[in-house]
Amino acid sequence: MFLKNLTILKYWNSPRNVMRKICDVLGTVALAAVVVAATVSFVGCRKQNQNDDAQETVKIACNLPMTGELAYFGERIQNGVRLALKEQDGKHVRFDFQDNRGEAKNAVTILQKQLSKDVDVYVSGVAGATMALLGNEQLKDKPHFIWSFYPLFLSKNGNIFRTWLNFGIEAQNYIDICKNANPKTVSYVYVNIEACAEQAKFVKEHLNKIDPSISVHLEPYDMNEKNFRNIAAKKAILDSDILIINGYKNHLISLIKELNYNNIDKTKIIASFDLLDAAPHLDKSQVEDIRLLVPKFLIDKYASPRYKKWKQNYQEMFNVTPDYTDAYAYEMATILIEAAKIAEVQKTNIHDALRIVDIEGITGRLKFDEYGDLLYDMETCSYKNGELIPFISK
């Protein structure tokens, strides 16, 4: 199973490409004003006292959207951390959450405020807010956990870590599916933001290298698009042998409804990770047969007893069903708790300790590859009666 495609990483992580993106974002935040940020701090629930061991507390600053359009992600990340601290011996880690409202300029201001104090590990998200912080010299020597699907930013033995999914894995999956299907026509519908546009371009280029006769139609749409009636009715979309659809949750909900209205053959649809967020808001029949790449722990036949127990504990604590973001946030906190212990026992710094961590978590093995990504265990699935079932090609 493909886990890390070096060609994709070289394309997206090239110095020219990375610096251009960082400069584009930083140009929009140079005049950032002071932002009043909501602050929430969490420390492990086990009681500490003066007789506790002398291990130093690892201080983790989180710069995330807790309000605004992207608040869902910040809240879910915070929930995952809170549950980890409740269930584990997290007395030597302290999390400080501040709200960037999903805006890059706020993220920059919050960064300056947080780094005016002693910080050991930094956490930022999502997407644009993370990009706005990458050029900051104060972060270059600190472990930095990013919550971004962008396959950018990670380099061999660098300071950036990620326990979330990313587009690099997804793009290769699209290519592999198309190679096996031998399509004559492929349509790619995507939200017109830089990361998604580059992903679409990358897939098109590689499909044409595999077979120059494949006709690849790219169909971008605006980030604020809400009506997909015209796109879903286009002949190029309906007649394609393979249809790749990309977008945030609300985009996919609207687009899939319109594609169903046009009676499209859903066996030819491949969706982005965001379908995991969108599917609960659609009828089972509307997502039937749609394929996507899925972390194995979300597939019932692979889910461990430990994950199932965690899911139950999460529902009891927050009165809501967790998704993959909550699970990966729990794993981030688990890794940091373990790294704090390793740093103390082996008398090493937290960065090196993070590289040493190799334990079993609720999602599977918790170990970073040389680029700082988790060793993801993924499988292509399709929806069958509302359930994720491993896809078997005919």
Buried (B, 14 or more C-beta within 10 A) or exposed (E): EBBBBEEBBEBBBEEEBBEEBBEEBBEBBEEBEEBEBEBEEBBBEEEEEEEEEEEEBBBBBBBBBBEBEBBBBBBBBBBBBBBBBBBBBBBBBBBBBBBBBBBBBBBBBBBEBBBEEEBBBBBBBBBBBBBBBBBBEBBEEBBBBBBBBBBBBBBEEBBBBBBBBBBBBBBBBBBBBBEEBEBEBBBBBBBBBBBBBBBBBBBBEBBBEEEEEBBBBBBBBEEEBEEBEEBBEBEBBBEBBBBBBBBBBBBBBBBBBBBBEEEBEBEBBBBBBBBBBBBEBBEEEBBBBBBBBBBBBBBEEBBBEEBEEBBEBBEEBBEEEBBBBBBBBBBBBBBBBBBBBBBBEEEBEBBEBBBBBEEEBBBBEBBBEEBBBBEBBBBBBBBEEEEBBEBEEE
